[in-house]
Amino acid sequence: MSADDSADDGTLLVPIANSETADRQLDTAIDIAADRSYRVLLVYVLEVPPQLSLQDGYRYLLEDDIEALLADAATRVESHGVSVDRRVRLARSVASGIVGAVETHAIDEIVLGWRGRPPRQNVLLGSHLDTVLSDAECDVLVKRIQTPTPETIDSVLVPVAGGPHDELAAETAASIARHNDASITLLHVLEPNGSDLTRDEAKALLAETAEAVEDVRSIDRELVEGDDVAGTITDWTTDHDVTVLGVSRGGLLQRKLLGTISEAVGRHAAGTVILTKRYDPVPSRLRRVLP
């Protein structure tokens, strides 16, 4: 069912719950895994209520359609020449099951699915997504799956602002572009009266990001002005098949950032959008006191 792990350069986790969302997560997971020689680990988290022991979950809750879902997804991954394994993981919650899988299987990156629903009080993307973004010790990609992935990907948009997660966005976009022979457009929106960067600094940022993206069909660099950064980026998404952007500086989960650029673009972008969060093993409170 899976190739020898020593032949793979890393492991990409895809937690799946149903065939529709799995297909859309796998579109991106296959692009990345094929480009980077990653193994894909498919995990179905079986939630076990507190009145049952975890082992009793197998006896009373595991159904044939779960095994069939995993088998179908594995077949699709293998058809692209990507090594794959699959697991059913029992847990008290979906979030704890995913975070536990990251720890158990030394995961490098996760591809999560998000339906793009409006936020609820104290919940930004969704209860288990928020927890995984906060607690998973690996890079995280959140793909909005309310619409199908385009059958043909010809252009990928990457908004860059100099944040800590932009590099992962560029790496992800490059994998997608290479696997689909697509072009990449790097975009920086310069606020006339409030930008953190000068025009020269923004040009240097675009040039530096372009240099880090290798072996893609073409790379365009666009520097535009706009009073509404999120709105300007969203307008640009209409001309591209996929948009990949790092979450806003400071992280996606701080309540003061609700409605900031990454979250606003994530909800309103045309076509497929992927938010990226680079894992930082040093907590921010410790970073402040380190030399």
LUMDREN-169207 format. One record per residue (C-alpha): residue in three letters; z, x, y. Coordinates in nm, 4 decimals. Layout:
BEGIN
  type        pz        px        py
   ALA         Z         X         Y
...
END
This chain:
BEGIN
  type        pz        px        py
   MET    0.0000    0.0000    0.0000
   SER    0.0521    0.2914    0.2353
   ALA   -0.0661    0.6452    0.2606
   ASP    0.1691    0.9414    0.2332
   ASP    0.3700    0.9483    0.5573
   SER    0.3015    1.3208    0.5922
   ALA   -0.0615    1.2380    0.6668
   ASP    0.0358    1.0328    0.9712
   ASP    0.1230    1.1566    1.3200
   GLY    0.3639    0.8751    1.4008
   THR    0.4663    0.5197    1.3183
   LEU    0.3786    0.2077    1.5142
   LEU    0.5935   -0.0996    1.4524
   VAL    0.4408   -0.4471    1.4715
   PRO    0.6962   -0.7285    1.4294
   ILE    0.5053   -1.0409    1.3314
   ALA    0.6053   -1.4055    1.3125
   ASN    0.2848   -1.6056    1.2577
   SER   -0.0849   -1.5454    1.2006
   GLU   -0.2018   -1.6254    1.5560
   THR    0.0340   -1.3872    1.7334
   ALA   -0.0052   -1.1257    1.4597
   ASP   -0.3830   -1.1170    1.5058
   ARG   -0.3507   -1.0534    1.8790
   GLN   -0.0805   -0.7883    1.8397
   LEU   -0.2859   -0.6162    1.5698
   ASP   -0.5935   -0.5976    1.7945
   THR   -0.4043   -0.3497    2.0105
   ALA   -0.2000   -0.1891    1.7334
   ILE   -0.5149   -0.0989    1.5380
   ASP   -0.6798    0.0536    1.8472
   ILE   -0.3769    0.2763    1.9071
   ALA   -0.3069    0.3645    1.5445
   ALA   -0.6695    0.4494    1.4680
   ASP   -0.6973    0.6671    1.7780
   ARG   -0.3705    0.8562    1.7181
   SER   -0.3639    0.8642    1.3350
   TYR   -0.0477    0.6544    1.3342
   ARG    0.0848    0.4583    1.0400
   VAL    0.1485    0.0877    1.1080
   LEU    0.4673   -0.0744    0.9843
   LEU    0.4560   -0.4541    0.9715
   VAL    0.7963   -0.6233    0.9812
   TYR    0.8893   -0.9883    0.9450
   VAL    1.2476   -1.0482    1.0597
   LEU    1.4122   -1.3213    0.8570
   GLU    1.6975   -1.4702    1.0573
   VAL    1.9978   -1.5451    0.8365
   PRO    2.2540   -1.7921    0.9725
   PRO    2.6206   -1.6842    0.9727
   GLN    2.7140   -1.9211    0.6893
   LEU    2.4989   -1.7145    0.4506
   SER    2.5339   -1.3522    0.3540
   LEU    2.2323   -1.1351    0.4309
   GLN    2.1566   -1.0985    0.0599
   ASP    2.1641   -1.4756    0.0175
   GLY    1.8888   -1.4863    0.2780
   TYR    1.6438   -1.3514    0.0238
   ARG    1.7452   -1.6159   -0.2259
   TYR    1.7376   -1.9192    0.0014
   LEU    1.5114   -1.8357    0.2961
   LEU    1.2306   -1.6080    0.1793
   GLU    0.9124   -1.8108    0.1255
   ASP    0.5746   -1.7255   -0.0203
   ASP    0.3959   -1.7803    0.3117
   ILE    0.5953   -1.4953    0.4676
   GLU    0.4765   -1.2550    0.2006
   ALA    0.1220   -1.3893    0.2410
   LEU    0.1362   -1.3397    0.6191
   LEU    0.2385   -0.9754    0.5746
   ALA   -0.0210   -0.9171    0.3034
   ASP   -0.3046   -1.0610    0.5158
   ALA   -0.2000   -0.8502    0.8151
   ALA   -0.1798   -0.5375    0.5982
   THR   -0.5280   -0.6013    0.4603
   ARG   -0.6674   -0.6239    0.8107
   VAL   -0.5023   -0.2970    0.9175
   GLU   -0.6237   -0.1164    0.6047
   SER   -0.9793   -0.2384    0.6648
   HIS   -0.9827   -0.0168    0.9768
   GLY   -0.8817    0.2918    0.7823
   VAL   -0.5222    0.2849    0.9082
   SER   -0.2332    0.3402    0.6674
   VAL    0.0112    0.0524    0.6579
   ASP    0.3374   -0.0592    0.5056
   ARG    0.5198   -0.3891    0.5262
   ARG    0.8808   -0.5043    0.5123
   VAL    1.0873   -0.8221    0.5281
   ARG    1.4044   -0.7414    0.7197
   LEU    1.7081   -0.9677    0.7088
   ALA    1.9158   -0.9896    1.0256
   ARG    2.1324   -1.2245    1.2263
   SER    1.8735   -1.2317    1.5056
   VAL    1.5120   -1.1315    1.5594
   ALA    1.6135   -0.8778    1.8235
   SER    1.8730   -0.7042    1.6071
   GLY    1.6250   -0.6954    1.3197
   ILE    1.3598   -0.5256    1.5329
   VAL    1.6012   -0.2774    1.6894
   GLY    1.7399   -0.2009    1.3432
   ALA    1.3894   -0.1381    1.2102
   VAL    1.3291    0.1119    1.4916
   GLU    1.6380    0.3056    1.3887
   THR    1.5771    0.2871    1.0136
   HIS    1.2104    0.3845    1.0139
   ALA    1.1981    0.6396    1.2992
   ILE    0.9544    0.4297    1.4994
   ASP    0.7544    0.5929    1.7799
   GLU    0.6235    0.2759    1.9442
   ILE    0.6404   -0.1031    1.9157
   VAL    0.3746   -0.3621    1.9965
   LEU    0.5463   -0.6909    2.0851
   GLY    0.3808   -1.0222    2.1595
   TRP    0.4704   -1.2300    2.4658
   ARG    0.3427   -1.5772    2.5510
   GLY    0.3792   -1.5310    2.9272
   ARG    0.6030   -1.8313    2.9796
   PRO    0.7938   -1.8740    3.3092
   PRO    1.1364   -1.7052    3.3081
   ARG    1.4551   -1.8967    3.2375
   GLN    1.7928   -1.8241    3.3907
   ASN    1.9100   -1.4785    3.2753
   VAL    1.6047   -1.4472    3.0483
   LEU    1.3031   -1.2601    3.1841
   LEU    1.0398   -1.2410    2.9088
   GLY    1.2270   -1.4046    2.6220
   SER    1.5680   -1.3514    2.4684
   HIS    1.4620   -1.1190    2.1877
   LEU    1.2003   -0.9385    2.3992
   ASP    1.4573   -0.8627    2.6681
   THR    1.6968   -0.7207    2.4085
   VAL    1.4324   -0.5048    2.2412
   LEU    1.3134   -0.3683    2.5763
   SER    1.6713   -0.2795    2.6622
   ASP    1.7944   -0.1448    2.3277
   ALA    1.5021   -0.0058    2.1252
   GLU    1.5003    0.3747    2.1156
   CYS    1.1219    0.4122    2.1289
   ASP    0.8274    0.3349    2.3544
   VAL    0.7585   -0.0380    2.3895
   LEU    0.4336   -0.2240    2.4583
   VAL    0.4521   -0.5931    2.5472
   LYS    0.1186   -0.7687    2.5097
   ARG    0.0662   -1.1112    2.6608
   ILE   -0.0832   -1.3138    2.3776
   GLN   -0.1455   -1.6526    2.5355
   THR   -0.5207   -1.5832    2.5251
   PRO   -0.7294   -1.4109    2.2546
   THR   -0.8185   -1.0453    2.2924
   PRO   -1.1838   -1.0117    2.4055
   GLU   -1.4209   -0.9546    2.1156
   THR   -1.5786   -0.6692    2.3111
   ILE   -1.3670   -0.4419    2.5308
   ASP   -1.5878   -0.2643    2.7824
   SER   -1.3468   -0.1878    3.0671
   VAL   -0.9732   -0.1204    3.0974
   LEU   -0.7817   -0.1411    3.4268
   VAL   -0.4778    0.0823    3.4799
   PRO   -0.2801    0.0247    3.8018
   VAL   -0.0813    0.3399    3.8863
   ALA    0.1999    0.3776    4.1360
   GLY    0.3773    0.6971    4.0293
   GLY    0.6463    0.5203    3.8267
   PRO    0.8137    0.6569    3.5128
   HIS    0.6118    0.4337    3.2797
   ASP    0.2641    0.4962    3.4239
   GLU    0.1968    0.7849    3.1861
   LEU    0.2471    0.5610    2.8828
   ALA    0.0170    0.3018    3.0391
   ALA   -0.2551    0.5646    3.0824
   GLU   -0.2079    0.6920    2.7260
   THR   -0.2299    0.3378    2.5886
   ALA   -0.5386    0.2591    2.7944
   ALA   -0.7020    0.5815    2.6763
   SER   -0.6460    0.4923    2.3104
   ILE   -0.7929    0.1460    2.3634
   ALA   -1.0878    0.2865    2.5591
   ARG   -1.1680    0.5586    2.3061
   HIS   -1.1558    0.3209    2.0103
   ASN   -1.3823    0.0698    2.1889
   ASP   -1.6062    0.3138    2.3799
   ALA   -1.4845    0.1528    2.7018
   SER   -1.4476    0.2797    3.0575
   ILE   -1.1203    0.3097    3.2492
   THR   -1.0543    0.2224    3.6126
   LEU   -0.7436    0.3736    3.7713
   LEU   -0.6240    0.1646    4.0653
   HIS   -0.3679    0.2349    4.3357
   VAL   -0.2886   -0.0271    4.5975
   LEU   -0.1746    0.1265    4.9246
   GLU    0.0427   -0.0990    5.1371
   PRO   -0.0552   -0.0401    5.5025
   ASN    0.2981   -0.0726    5.6348
   GLY    0.5249   -0.0141    5.3388
   SER    0.3778    0.2179    5.0789
   ASP    0.5927    0.4840    4.9152
   LEU    0.2906    0.7179    4.9150
   THR    0.0623    0.8486    5.1844
   ARG   -0.3136    0.8160    5.1342
   ASP   -0.3395    1.1830    5.0345
   GLU   -0.0495    1.1483    4.7895
   ALA   -0.2107    0.8404    4.6369
   LYS   -0.5413    1.0255    4.5937
   ALA   -0.3555    1.3134    4.4277
   LEU   -0.1768    1.0706    4.1950
   LEU   -0.5064    0.9138    4.0868
   ALA   -0.6606    1.2579    4.0303
   GLU   -0.3608    1.3762    3.8267
   THR   -0.3690    1.0629    3.6106
   ALA   -0.7437    1.0983    3.5544
   GLU   -0.6992    1.4581    3.4384
   ALA   -0.4507    1.3433    3.1750
   VAL   -0.6975    1.0924    3.0259
   GLU   -0.9362    1.2663    2.7890
   ASP   -1.2538    1.1820    2.5967
   VAL   -1.3221    0.8371    2.7384
   ARG   -1.6645    0.7090    2.8356
   SER   -1.5957    0.7185    3.2087
   ILE   -1.3067    0.7100    3.4545
   ASP   -1.3237    0.5540    3.8010
   ARG   -1.0552    0.6062    4.0655
   GLU   -1.0026    0.3300    4.3194
   LEU   -0.7734    0.3462    4.6221
   VAL   -0.7517    0.0153    4.8073
   GLU   -0.5272   -0.1299    5.0744
   GLY   -0.3415   -0.4562    5.0336
   ASP   -0.0336   -0.6241    5.1791
   ASP    0.0314   -0.8010    4.8466
   VAL    0.0255   -0.5353    4.5748
   ALA    0.0693   -0.7731    4.2807
   GLY   -0.1902   -1.0129    4.4177
   THR   -0.4412   -0.7347    4.4791
   ILE   -0.3988   -0.5986    4.1257
   THR   -0.4311   -0.9486    3.9822
   ASP   -0.7585   -0.9953    4.1706
   TRP   -0.8911   -0.6715    4.0182
   THR   -0.8019   -0.7857    3.6659
   THR   -1.0790   -1.0449    3.6764
   ASP   -1.3401   -0.7683    3.6469
   HIS   -1.1817   -0.5980    3.3456
   ASP   -1.1256   -0.6935    2.9833
   VAL   -0.7790   -0.5409    2.9460
   THR   -0.5134   -0.4429    3.2008
   VAL   -0.2428   -0.1908    3.1076
   LEU    0.0411   -0.1119    3.3471
   GLY    0.3827    0.0476    3.3374
   VAL    0.6798   -0.1702    3.4188
   SER    0.8119   -0.1475    3.7725
   ARG    1.0232    0.1483    3.8775
   GLY    1.3800    0.0959    3.7613
   GLY    1.2833   -0.1115    3.4576
   LEU    1.1703   -0.4623    3.3840
   LEU    1.5084   -0.6110    3.3040
   GLN    1.7068   -0.5654    3.6226
   ARG    1.7518   -0.9101    3.7750
   LYS    1.6749   -0.7791    4.1231
   LEU    1.3269   -0.6906    3.9933
   LEU    1.2469   -1.0417    3.8757
   GLY    0.9112   -1.1253    4.0278
   THR    0.8196   -0.7641    4.1010
   ILE    0.4764   -0.6167    4.0540
   SER    0.4640   -0.5587    3.6792
   GLU    0.6153   -0.8942    3.5899
   ALA    0.3978   -1.0843    3.8389
   VAL    0.0790   -0.9155    3.7187
   GLY    0.1883   -0.9664    3.3583
   ARG    0.2107   -1.3397    3.4114
   HIS   -0.0951   -1.3946    3.6291
   ALA   -0.3524   -1.1312    3.5301
   ALA   -0.6861   -1.2476    3.3987
   GLY   -0.7656   -1.1642    3.0378
   THR   -0.5462   -0.9418    2.8240
   VAL   -0.2509   -0.7609    2.9810
   ILE   -0.0138   -0.5053    2.8290
   LEU    0.3120   -0.3909    2.9903
   THR    0.4415   -0.0480    2.8886
   LYS    0.7938    0.0941    2.8912
   ARG    0.8535    0.4597    2.8087
   TYR    1.1733    0.5292    2.6166
   ASP    1.4157    0.7440    2.8117
   PRO    1.6871    0.8905    2.5860
   VAL    1.9022    0.9830    2.8882
   PRO    2.0797    0.6788    3.0392
   SER    2.0330    0.6531    3.4151
   ARG    2.4083    0.6773    3.4771
   LEU    2.4115    1.0162    3.3001
   ARG    2.0955    1.1408    3.4666
   ARG    2.2629    1.1119    3.8045
   VAL    2.5303    1.3665    3.7087
   LEU    2.3139    1.6077    3.5101
   PRO    2.2081    1.9327    3.6841
END
